[in-house]
Amino acid sequence: MGRLGVTEILVILAIVLLLFGGKKIPELMKGLGSGLKEFKNASKDSQPADKKEDTKE
């Protein structure tokens, strides 16, 4: 019950397309991609600090 099938995903995508329109979706995806990129960079920057703390103990 918790898994999404192909049909459900297509319905969700169709609703998103109707709500936002074709011109707005590329802007939304660009913003989402840049947000994910910043999140990955921030998590990579914090990992060495965590490892240094583990080796001090």
C-alpha positions as a LaTeX table, in Angstrom:
\begin{tabular}{lrrr}
\hline
Residue & $x$ (\AA) & $y$ (\AA) & $z$ (\AA) \\
\hline
Met1 & 0.00 & 0.00 & 0.00 \\
Gly2 & 2.90 & 2.38 & 0.65 \\
Arg3 & 4.54 & 2.04 & $-2.75$ \\
Leu4 & 3.77 & 4.17 & $-5.77$ \\
Gly5 & 3.24 & 2.47 & $-9.09$ \\
Val6 & 3.78 & 3.84 & $-12.56$ \\
Thr7 & 0.14 & 4.84 & $-12.90$ \\
Glu8 & 0.15 & 6.82 & $-9.66$ \\
Ile9 & 3.35 & 8.62 & $-10.60$ \\
Leu10 & 1.90 & 9.57 & $-13.99$ \\
Val11 & $-1.25$ & 10.92 & $-12.35$ \\
Ile12 & 0.83 & 13.00 & $-9.91$ \\
Leu13 & 2.95 & 14.38 & $-12.76$ \\
Ala14 & $-0.17$ & 15.27 & $-14.75$ \\
Ile15 & $-1.62$ & 17.14 & $-11.76$ \\
Val16 & 1.65 & 19.02 & $-11.24$ \\
Leu17 & 1.70 & 19.95 & $-14.92$ \\
Leu18 & $-1.86$ & 21.26 & $-14.71$ \\
Leu19 & $-1.19$ & 23.25 & $-11.54$ \\
Phe20 & 2.10 & 24.89 & $-12.48$ \\
Gly21 & 2.02 & 24.89 & $-16.28$ \\
Gly22 & 4.77 & 23.94 & $-18.69$ \\
Lys23 & 6.75 & 27.16 & $-18.36$ \\
Lys24 & 7.07 & 27.10 & $-14.57$ \\
Ile25 & 8.25 & 23.48 & $-14.19$ \\
Pro26 & 11.81 & 24.01 & $-15.57$ \\
Glu27 & 12.28 & 26.87 & $-13.11$ \\
Leu28 & 11.09 & 24.67 & $-10.25$ \\
Met29 & 13.41 & 21.83 & $-11.26$ \\
Lys30 & 16.35 & 24.23 & $-11.55$ \\
Gly31 & 15.69 & 25.50 & $-8.03$ \\
Leu32 & 15.33 & 21.97 & $-6.72$ \\
Gly33 & 18.58 & 20.90 & $-8.37$ \\
Ser34 & 20.53 & 23.84 & $-6.97$ \\
Gly35 & 19.09 & 23.18 & $-3.52$ \\
Leu36 & 20.15 & 19.53 & $-3.65$ \\
Lys37 & 23.61 & 20.55 & $-4.87$ \\
Glu38 & 24.03 & 22.96 & $-1.96$ \\
Phe39 & 22.83 & 20.30 & 0.49 \\
Lys40 & 25.35 & 17.76 & $-0.84$ \\
Asn41 & 28.17 & 20.31 & $-0.64$ \\
Ala42 & 27.24 & 21.20 & 2.93 \\
Ser43 & 27.10 & 17.54 & 3.96 \\
Lys44 & 30.49 & 16.87 & 2.34 \\
Asp45 & 31.98 & 19.82 & 4.20 \\
Ser46 & 30.68 & 18.59 & 7.54 \\
Gln47 & 31.86 & 14.98 & 7.14 \\
Pro48 & 35.59 & 15.58 & 7.65 \\
Ala49 & 34.86 & 17.52 & 10.84 \\
Asp50 & 32.83 & 14.59 & 12.15 \\
Lys51 & 35.62 & 12.14 & 11.35 \\
Lys52 & 38.19 & 14.33 & 13.10 \\
Glu53 & 36.03 & 14.36 & 16.24 \\
Asp54 & 35.73 & 10.56 & 16.15 \\
Thr55 & 39.51 & 10.07 & 15.95 \\
Lys56 & 40.13 & 12.38 & 18.94 \\
Glu57 & 38.06 & 10.17 & 21.26 \\
\hline
\end{tabular}
